[in-house]
Amino acid sequence: MKQLAKRKLGNSNLLVSRMALGTVPLSGLGARTTYDDFEGTIQAALDQGVLYFDTAPGYGNGRTEHFLGHFLRAKELRPDVVISTKVGRVLKTRRRARKTDKVIFGIEWIDGLPFVDEFDYSYDGIMRSFEDSQQRFGIDDIDIIHVHDIGRLSHGDDNDRYWTQLQDGGFKALRELRESGAVKAVSIGVNETAAVLDMANEFPLDCCLIAGRYTLINDEASSHFFPECERRGIDVIAAGVFNSGILAGGSKGSNKLFDYADAPQSIIDKVKAVEEVCDEFSVALPTAAVQFVAAHPAVATVLVGAKSPAEIQQNVAALTAAIPVEFWEKLKARKLVGKQIPTPVV
């Protein structure tokens, strides 16, 4: 088994590997995923030193929690890994569910389980979501729970109603779960930084999961958000390091998505400029993208999805490949990266 560096996660006592595996690609996203596919990919991650796995009730409508729990129990690996899931959505059978009026990042999972989700950030909603996850996992203790998709980016004007649910009971549920030892860390999992700070102002977070807010072509979080997280001891689990795809496939790739939409020309032009420096130093764009995010001291781990052992190997190779310091200096000289942004030193 390869050894990856580990780091203590924020205000918790958890140690997480510097790369984590996101399970969305294994949840039936665009292609059917069998249990054998899932097992082979998770085992490959373990072999490469990845010891933190993130999922959510909504991934495959509960299917991925079933798969991950079964794998860990069958292999007797639960004590060796860190797992996280999410609260804020409750799964109900299709027959009796009141499907939310607004689909947030809606995905039609292939071979998903016969459930639909309803947003519920109340005391009862969070407790039910957590207990349902325990049953799907077949596991009593879950290391980290992320409050999923709270914030105006997801809910717009409805966010006030959901935020009130948190204030009136959701925060109490999170506090009880952590104080009882049922979870070791409480987090928030969102695609915006404002919601993290809003929640941190009312609840003592251990860490946060943000997607796409700090990348090689979007370093805005380093100016205010990261310093504030560091001040509060809130470590960042950084997902979306490829900005939905353009930093994986590049300006000439088939996937030129940026933040879940077609990349605007300004972003494509910036990626082309970064690619010129990559070509000069023979550095793969995905490698630069992963290492740029991992280098910031506020980031405890980079969360990258994969759907096959080959992709696991590619992701770990991207994290561990040697990049000359001159590469980063050139990006800064060309003003593609801010001068004060932390970059890898070796």
N, C-alpha and C positions, 0 to 999 in steps of 0.2 A: 504493500500500500504506500502510495506517495504521501509525503507529509507536507501539508500547507501550514503556513503560519496561522496562529490563532490570536484572538484579541478579546479582552474583557469587554462586554457589551454594556456601555453606558452606566446607568445607575443600578444595574443588576449584577449578579455574581456569575452570569453565564459567560462561557468562553465560546466564541464562534470562529469557524474557519474563515479566512479572508476572502473566500469565494463561497457563495451559497447557490443552491439550485432552486429556481422558480419552476413550478410544476404546471403552469398554464399550457405549454406546448404538449404536455403529456395528458391533457384533460379532454382531448377530442376537439382541439382547435383546428378546424380545417381538414382534419384527417382522422380516421379511426385509430385509436390506440388500444391495443390488447394489453392484458395484464403482463404477458411475456415481454412486450415492448417496454412497459413501465419498469418491470423488474430489472431488465437488462440495463436500462439507462441509470436507474438508481444505484445499481451495483457498480457500474462504471464510475459514477460520481464518488462513491466510497473508495474505490480503488485509486482514484486520483487525489484523495485527501479532502474531498468536499464533505463536511460533516454537519451542514445546516441545510434544512429543507423547509421551504415555505409553500403553503397551500391555502385553500379557503373553501368554505362550504359551497360557494357558487361554482367552483371549478369542476366542470362535468356534472353539476347539480348534485354534488356529494360523492361522486364516483372516485375522485382522486384521494379524498380522505380515506375511503375504504381501501384503496390500493396501497397507500403508504402505510397505513396502520397494519394491514396484513403482512406486508413485507417486513416491517420492523419486528413484529411479533414472531413471525415464522423463522426469521434469521437470528432472533434474540439479540437485536442490535439497539433496542431502545435506550439503554444507558450510555451508548457511545455517541449519540447524535443529539442535535438540537432541532426541534420542530416548532413551527409556528403556524397558526391558522388565524382566522378573522371572525369578528363579530360585527353585527349591524344589519345582517341579512338573515332571515329565518327561512328555512326551506319547508315548504308545505306541499302535500300531494296536489297534483293538478286539479283534481276534482273539487277540492274545497278551498283552493287558494284564491285570493283576490290579487291578481297580478298588478304590480305597480303601474300607474298610469304612464310613467316615464321610464324608459329603458336607459340605464346608465351603462355605457360601454357594453351594450347588449351583444351577447354572443349566442349563437345557436350551436350548442355542443353536439358533436356527432357521437351517438350512443350514450348520451348523458342519461342519468337516472330520471325517473318520471316525477320530477319535482319542479316547482317554480319558487322564486325567492320574493320575499316581501321585506322592505326596509323596516327595521324596528330597533331603535337605539334606547329603548326603555329598560328599566331594571329587569322586567320579565323577559323582554326580547333578548337581551344580552345573556342572561342566564340560560334561556332555552337554547340559544345558538351554541353556547359553550357546551352544554350538556349533550346536545345532539352531536356535536363534533366528537366528544368523548366516545359516544356510542359508535359512530362511524369508524373512528380510529381503532376502537377496542382498547383504548389506552386511558388510564386515569388522569395522569398529569400531562399538561401541555405547556411547553416552556414559555412561549410568547403568544399573546393574542394582540392583534392589530384591530383597532376600530376602523372599519373598512368604508372608504368613500364618503366620509362625512365632509362637509364643506360646500361652499357656494359653486365651485367648479362642477361638482357632481349634481347638486340639488337645486341650484339657483334660488329662487324665492322660497322654495319649500325647506331650505336649510334651517330657517328659524324654527320651524316646527320640530325638525329632527334634533336640533341643538337643544331645544327645551326638553325633549325626551332624555337627553344625556344629563342635563342639569337636574331634572326632577327624579332621577333614579338610576340612569345609566352609569354615572360616575360612582355611585354607591356600589353597584354590582361589580365594577372593575376593581374597586378598592377591596371588596370582600374576597374576590377571587385571588388577588395577590396576597392579601394578609393571611388567608387560609393556607397558602402554599399550593393551591390548585394550579396557579401559573406563577412563573418566576419573573416575568416582565410584562408590563403593559405598554402598548405602543399604539400608534396611529398609522394606517396605511392609505396614502392618498397620492394624487397627482399634482398637488399644489403645496407650497410652503406656508401660505397664510393660515391654513387650517391647523397645521402643526403648532404654530405659535399661539393661535386662539385656544387650542386645547391645553397647551402647556401653561397658559395663564390661569387655568381653572383646575388642572389635575396634574399631579407629579408624574410625568412620563419617564420611562426608563430609556426609551429609544424611539425612533420613528422610521418608517419605511416610506421613501418618496421615489416616484418613478418619473424619469425624464427631466428632472429639475436641475440636475448638475451633470453636464456631459461635455465632451470635447468641443462642441459647438454652442454650448449654452452654459456659461460659467457664472451666471448672475447670482446664484445661491451663495457664492463665496464671499460676496460683499457684505451681506447682513445676516442672512439666515444661518449659515454655518457658524459664524462667531457667536450668535445667540445660542445655538445648540451647544456649543462647547462651554459657554458660560453656565448653562444649566445642567451639564453632564448628560445631555441627550445625544447618544451616538446615532449616526445615520446608517441605515441599511439602504444602500443605493441601488435602485432597480432602473430599468429603462436606459441603460448606459448607451444603447445604440439609437436612442431617440425614435423608437418604433421601426427602425430598419435601415435608415439611410447611412448610419455609421457602421453597419455590418456589410452591406453590399456596395456602398460607395455611390458616387455620382453616375456611374454607368450601369449599376445593378438594376435588376428588375423591380426591386422593392425600394422605392424612393419615398417612403413614408416618413413624415416628421410629426411627432405628437398625434399619431392616429389619423393623419390626413396627408394628402399629397404635399410634398415639400415645396415651399415657394422658391422662386428663382434665387432669391438672396441666400437662402440656406444651401441650395445646390452649389452656388458659386463659392460659398465658404468651404464646403466640403471639397470642392475641386482644389482650392488653395491649400488645404491641409494635405490632400493627396499628393500634391507636388512635392511637399516636404517629405512625405512618406516615401515617395519614389526615390528621392535624393539619398535617403539613408537606409533604403531597403527595409522599411518597417511597414508591416501590414496595418491597414487602417483599423480593423477591429482590435488589434493588439494595443495600438495607441489609445483607442477609446476606453478600453478596460483599465489600462494602467493609469491613465489620467485621472479617472474617478477614484481609483483605489489609493492614489497618492495623497489625497487630502486627509489631514489628521482627524477631521470630523467624521470620516467614513470608516465604520468598523468592518464592513464587508460589502462586496459587490454581489448583487443578486441577479443571476443570469439564467434565462431559461434554456432548455435543451430538450430535444425529443429523441435523441439516439446516443449511443456510446461515442460515436465519432464526434458529435457536437460537444459532448462533455470534454473530450480530449482537446478539441480546438479551443474551448473556453479557458481551460486550465493552462494550456500553452500560451494563450494570450496574456494571462496574468503573470506568468513566470518567465517569459522570454526576455532576453537582454536588449535594452534600448539605450543607445549612447546618450549621454547627457547633452551632447551637441544638438541632438534632434529637438529636444525641448527648448533649448536656447534659440534655435532657428524659428520655431513656432512663435516664441515671444518676440523675437526681433521683427518678425513680419506682422506682429500685432494680431495674430490668430489666437493667442492665449495671453491673458493679462500678465504683466511683469511680476506681480506679487502673488500669483497663483502658485501654490505648492505643486511641484512636479517631481517625478521619481529622480533619485540621485544616483542610482546605479542601473 
